[in-house]
């Protein structure tokens, strides 16, 4: 079975699964995000182990659970961040084998894999959560195809040699158009959804940020010397390979929550 065939099959199954989870409602979405964060922690832990860097899993896992509960019961996530920081700092002080380097990497891993993803779960609007996936998938898909057809100028070759400037621009423009059409269609049924200049600017920023999220994940892979974060998703790699752009998009969709 070719890699492209695996990629397409996994993608189709993944989209159907996402649609089903969204159909089940916000609670299912929040639980699914919690599961994603656990797998993302595992993948990042395994990646850093290649550089002999150990993440402090007790605080990371407790922090992930606490953040999920705060999101589930609609408590501001800043309190979960404070709780994690205090807990992790106390562990650094009392634990003999917990180094400053591991502490810093653990703090980063919490922010990257737990907090940013849970911003989506903290949005009390399924249609905006759908918008995050639309921005992510449309940017990635059109950046790939436009880059394959017209890409001549490398974006950041030392990080990701296959990405082009033309693909990045095409992906962002496509995301703006498709996401705007999505909100225009929603507006026909609910007038609270509309597109204005602020919304377009945020969608633009989200799409660009998502592409940097992809590059950021690639930078970590190059640093740790791995090709994929895991083999969980045939043809795609791991959760961090597939949802790397969504992690960087989530803060902007969270902002969009206040502008639309």
N, C-alpha and C positions, 0 to 999 in steps of 0.2 A: 504494500500500500504506500503510495507516494506521500511525501510530507504535505503537499498542497491538499491532497484528498483528505488526509487526517485533519488538517487545519479547517477545511470547510465543514466536515462532519461535526467536529467539536464545536465550531462556531454556531452552527444551526441548533445543535442540542443546547448549547449555552444560552442562546437567545430565547428558545422556547422555555427553558427553565426560569430565566429572568422574568419573562412574561407571566409565567405561572405564579411566581413569588409575588410579583406586583399585584396580581389578581387577588391573592390572599390577603393583602392589606399591609398597613404600616408595621404591625407587630411581626409579621413574617419577614419583612424587609430588615427590621432591626436585628432579629435573630440571625438572619443570613449574613448580615454585616459582621456580627460577632464571630460567626464561624469563619468568615474570610480573614478576620484579624488574627485568629488563632493560627491559621495556616500561613499567613504572611509572617508572623513571628517565627514560626518554625523554619520557613525558607530563609529568612534573614539571618537567623541563628546559625543555620548550616553554612550559609555563605561566609559569614565572618569567621567561622571555625577554620576555614581554609587559610586564614591569616593568623590563626591561633588567638583570636579574640573571642572571649566567652561573654555572651549576654547573660545578665542575671535574670534567669527565667522566673524565679518566684515572684519578684515584684512586677515583671512584665505581664505575667498571666493574671495576677491579682488585679493589676491596673486595667487590663483588658476587660475583666469581668466587671469591675467597678464602673468603668466607662460605659459598658453596655447597659448596666442597670440604671445609670444616670440618664442615658439616652432613652431607655425603654419607659422610664417613669417621668420623662420630660423635665429633668433637672438640668440646669445649665452645666455644660461640659467643663467650664472653667474650674468648677469645684472638683471634678474628677482629676483634672490636670494638677491642681494644687495637692490633692490627696496623694497622687502618684509621686509627685516630686518630694513631698515630705517623707513618705514611706521609703522611697528609694534612697534618700539621703540618710535616713536612720540606719538602713541596712549597710550602707557604706561605712558608717561609723562603727557599728557593732560587729560587722563580719570581718574576720581576719583575712580571708582569701578573696575579698572583693576590692579590686584595684580601682584607682581613679580612671584609668583608661576604660575599663569595663563599665564603670559608672556612666561615663560620657556616652559611650556607644549604646548603653541601655536606655538612657534618656532620649537619644536620637531615635532609637527603634520604636519607643512608645509613641513619640510625636508622629513619626512617619507611618507606622503600620496601624496604630490604634486611633489616635486622636483625629487625624485628617479623614480617615474613612468614616469614623463615627459622626462627623459633621453632617454627612448625608442622612444618617439615621435620626439626627436631631431636627431634621426638617419635617414639619408636620403637614406635608403636602406631597402626595404621591406624584402629581403631575410634574412637579419640579425635580423630583428624584428621577423620573423618566427623562427629563430634559438633560440631566447630567450624563446619562447613558447615550442619549442622542448626540450630544456634543462630542463625547469620547469616541463613539463608534464611527460617526461621520468624519471626524477629523482623521482618525487612523486609516479608515478605508480609502478616502479620497486622496490623502497624502501618499498612500502606497501606490494607487493606480496612476495618479497624475505624475508622481515622481518616477514611476516605471516608464511612462510614455515620454515625458518631457524633461525629466531631471538631468541637468548638465552641471550644475554648481553644487558642490558638496556643502552640507549645512555645517556640521562639526565632525569632520572625517575621523579625527583621532578617538572620538567617543563612539560614533555610529556611522561607519563608512557608507552605508546604503541610503542614508537620508539625504535629501536634496532640498535646496532653497525653494525650487519650484514646487516640489511636493508639499512642503510646509505651508507655503502661501495658498496653494490650491486646497489643502485640507482645511485651513482656517476659513477661507471664503465659503467653501461648501458647508462647513458647520454653521456659519452665520445664516446662510440661506435656508438650510434645512430646519434649523432650530426656530428661525423666525416664522417659517411656514407652519411649523408645529404649534406655535403660540397663536398665530392667526386663526388656525382651525379651532383651537380651544376657545378662542374669544367668541366664536359663533354660538357656543353653548354656555359660556360663562364669561361675562363681561369683565370679571376681575383679572383675567389674563389678557395682557396686551403687550405690544412691543413699542418701546420708546427709545430715545437715544441712549439713556443710561443702560437699558437692557442690552442693546446691541454692543455697547462698549464692554459690558461684563461678559457677554458671550464671546466676544473677540478675545478678551483677556483670558477667559477660561480655556479656549481652544489653544492659544499660544502656550499657556501654562501647562496644558495637558501634554503638549509635544516636549516641553522641557522635563516633564515628569517621566516621559519615556527615556529621554537622554540621561536623566538623573539615575534611573534604574540601571541603564546600560553602563554608566560610569562605575557604579558599585560592582557590577559584574566583571568589568575589566580590572578593577582594583583587587577583587577576590579571586580572579582567574577562573570564573565559571562561564559556561555557555548559556545555561538556563537556570532559573532558581529551583526548579524541580521538574518532574515529568508528569505532574498531576493531570495536565490538560494536553492530550496528544496533539502535536503540531503547533502548540502555543507555548509550552513550557509550564511555568507555575502561575500561581495567583499574582505574584508581583510582576511577572512577564505580561500578563493579560490586563491587569488593572492598574498598571503603573501610571498611566495618563489620568485615570479616574481619580487617583489619590490627589493629584495636583489640581484637578478640576473642581473637586468638592468644595474648597473654600469659596470659590467664585459663585457657585450655584447657591451656597449658603448666603452670600451677599445678594444674589438675585432674588432670594426669598423676601427681601425688604424693598425691592424696587419694582416688583411686578404685581 
